[in-house]
Amino acid sequence: MKTLKFKDHLVPLVLSGVKDSTWRLFDDKDLKEGDDLVLINKDTGDQFGKANIVSIREKRLGDLHDSDFEGHERFESEQKMYEAYKSYYGDKVTPDSIVKIIKFKLEK
């Protein structure tokens, strides 16, 4: 089973169902539609749930539109979005980076 890690402040959003989408760059897990997932709190290492990938779309980070934020947290600005993803993935994040937009369903 594959794992997805979420920062501590995102865990309640996932558990409440408000967040049912995540974006991943440089996918080293080969995530695919239908994959079963274990959800991990990145800050504590604790498992907080299980989910299944419902759909995956790919886009350039610079081509994201409002509709791509459905089920995903918003950022104060485009600059803040790039800062967040650079903190996760390093300086290789650019507008040309491919983002996997992953829609998932939390298992009850």
Beta strands, then each sheet from edge to edge (+ up, - down):
strand 1: 2-6
strand 2: 21-25
strand 3: 36-41
strand 4: 47-60
strand 5: 98-106
sheet 1: 1+ 3+ 4- 5+ 2-
end
